[in-house]
Amino acid sequence: MRARLLLLTSLALAACTSAPDAAAPTDPVAAEGRFLAEVHCSACHAITRNDGSKHPEAPPLREISKNYPVAALEESLAEGIVVGHPDMPEYRFRPEDVAALIRYLETIQTQ
């Protein structure tokens, strides 16, 4: 728990010197979700409102709501999300991580 607190504090301090879009959310649950997106998704997907996806078939996470409600991802994230681009790994998240990811994703949607 202490390591997570230190990590969130580090992210918040780093945000002070970053571009506005890179700023960590002020909601601690959403901030944890952003961290999870950075660790698990950013190698392929755009994870903020302004960045670009590094993988040509990986849609920006900010556009998820164009296809379906963000909350609809809860079950897939918990049981193993296997949709997406062909070489996307399968992820299974703990319930608290699912909640954090959903909260973060809801903050960056453009629709």
Residue, then its C-alpha position, 0 to 999 in steps of 0.5 A: m500500500r505504501a508503495r502505491l502511495l509513493l507511486l501516486t505521489s511521484l506521478a502527481l509531482a511529475a505531472c507538475t512539470s508535464a504538459p496539461d494532458a499528461a497531468a494525473p487525475t486529481d481523483p486517486v482512483a482515476a489516478e490509479g487507473r491512469f497508472l494501470a493504463e500506462v503500464h498495461c496499455s500505452a505500449c500500443h494504445a493512446i491513453t490520454r485525450n491527445d496522444g497517438s496510438k503506437h500500434p496502428e490497429a490499437p484504437p485510442l482509449r479515449e474513443i471507447s465510448k464511440n462503440y459502447p459504454v465504458a462500464a461495459l468493459e468491467e466484465s471483460l477486464a475482470e475475466g480476460i479481455v481478448v478483443g482488440h488488435p490481433d496481437m493484443p495480450e489477454y489481461r485479467f485485472r483485480p476488481e479494484d483495478v477494473a474499477a480504477l481503469i473504468r473511472y480513468l477511462e470515463t475521464i478521457q472519453t471524447q464522446 
